[in-house]
Amino acid sequence: MVIRVWTEREHETGFRARLRFGTPLLAEPSVVHATDPEQVLDAVRNWLSSLPGASVPDKDENTP
């Protein structure tokens, strides 16, 4: 997984991210765009849970 994060002043939140990742079953990498840090964290959790043998805990509301 490769995560690129940048800011754009002309947008309301300014936060931007692009995540490129692959899974063992996909030949081509997938791309996810995010406008919020929480979207990045959700995408990483989903990717980790798709890996063979992965055990990813559910999101804890107290964890940043």
PEWO-V771680 format. One record per residue. N is the residue number from 1. SS is DSSP state (a for helix, b for strand, c for the rest). Layout:
BEGIN
((N;SS) (N;SS))
END
This chain:
BEGIN
((1;c) (2;b) (3;b) (4;b) (5;b) (6;b) (7;b) (8;c) (9;c) (10;c) (11;c) (12;c) (13;c) (14;c) (15;b) (16;b) (17;b) (18;b) (19;b) (20;b) (21;b) (22;c) (23;c) (24;c) (25;c) (26;c) (27;c) (28;c) (29;c) (30;b) (31;b) (32;b) (33;b) (34;b) (35;c) (36;c) (37;a) (38;a) (39;a) (40;a) (41;a) (42;a) (43;a) (44;a) (45;a) (46;a) (47;a) (48;a) (49;a) (50;a) (51;c) (52;c) (53;c) (54;c) (55;c) (56;c) (57;c) (58;c) (59;c) (60;c) (61;c) (62;c) (63;c) (64;c))
END
